[in-house]
Amino acid sequence: MTGKILAGLIVVTALIAGVALYYLQVYAYYDDVEVTENPVQLTSLVTGSPESIVANDFQGIDADSSPLRYRACFTTIHSHAMLSETYVPYDDAVPLTAPNWFDCYDAIEIGEALEAGSALAYMGKADIIYGFDRVVAIMEDGRGFVWHQLNECGAKLFDGQPLPEGCPPPPERN
């Protein structure tokens, strides 16, 4: 009888730990991104600096636990033709998945649209946090999506390899 009680306690404890772990991974650390006057920026081909674009219906989430947890959705009035002539394209954009409850962002749909050419990716801001670029993808219908993506400098730094030519010096670690 004692064995059955002990086994039951182990199962209940494991179940509670599993539910807590799931909640912590999917919900606990995310916060809404506060909407600022200019929530979406793209890097200009002319100046090399980020410039604000029209971004309506902005929704964003972020977490302090990782720079890769940033996701945002918005709509814009800008056409692909105007954006392509004005802003720096982002090669090898790979949208990262978002939690299921963040409905406006579908990484599979965005990735397929990028491959098909019905969405174009732009540099939002290089090294928004050292080693991570802010990437903005905009669909033909005006829907836009934002995420952070590990860049070449960050990938080498985190792998412990020498930094490639042209990388800024990494920040001091405390």
Long-range contacts (C-beta under 8 A, 24 or more apart in sequence): 26-99, 26-100, 26-101, 27-99, 27-101, 29-63, 29-64, 29-65, 29-69, 30-61, 30-62, 30-63, 30-69, 30-99, 31-61, 31-62, 31-63, 32-59, 32-60, 32-61, 33-58, 33-59, 33-60, 33-61, 33-62, 33-70, 33-72, 35-60, 39-72, 39-74, 40-72, 40-74, 40-76, 40-124, 40-136, 40-144, 40-146, 41-124, 41-125, 41-134, 42-83, 42-86, 42-87, 42-88, 42-122, 42-123, 42-124, 42-136, 43-87, 43-88, 43-122, 43-123, 43-124, 43-125, 43-126, 44-86, 44-87, 44-88, 45-85, 45-86, 45-87, 45-88, 46-86, 48-88, 50-124, 50-125, 51-87, 53-78, 53-83, 54-78, 55-144, 59-102, 59-104, 60-146, 61-98, 61-99, 61-102, 67-128, 67-129, 67-132, 67-148, 68-96, 68-132, 68-147, 68-148, 68-149, 68-150, 69-148, 70-134, 70-146, 70-147, 70-148, 71-96, 71-98, 71-102, 71-105, 71-145, 71-146, 71-147, 72-105, 72-145, 72-146, 72-147, 73-104, 73-105, 73-143, 73-144, 73-145, 73-146, 74-143, 74-144, 74-145, 74-146, 75-142, 75-143, 75-144, 76-138, 76-142, 76-144, 77-142, 78-138, 78-142, 80-120, 80-138, 80-140, 83-120, 83-122, 83-138, 84-120, 87-122, 87-123, 88-122, 88-123, 89-120, 89-121, 89-122, 89-123, 90-121, 90-122, 90-123, 90-133, 90-135, 90-136, 91-121, 93-121, 93-135, 93-137, 93-149, 94-149, 95-135, 95-137, 95-145, 95-147, 96-147, 96-148, 96-149, 105-145, 110-137, 110-139, 110-145, 113-137, 113-139, 126-151, 127-151, 127-153, 127-168, 130-154, 130-157, 130-168, 130-170, 130-171, 131-155, 131-157, 131-158, 131-170
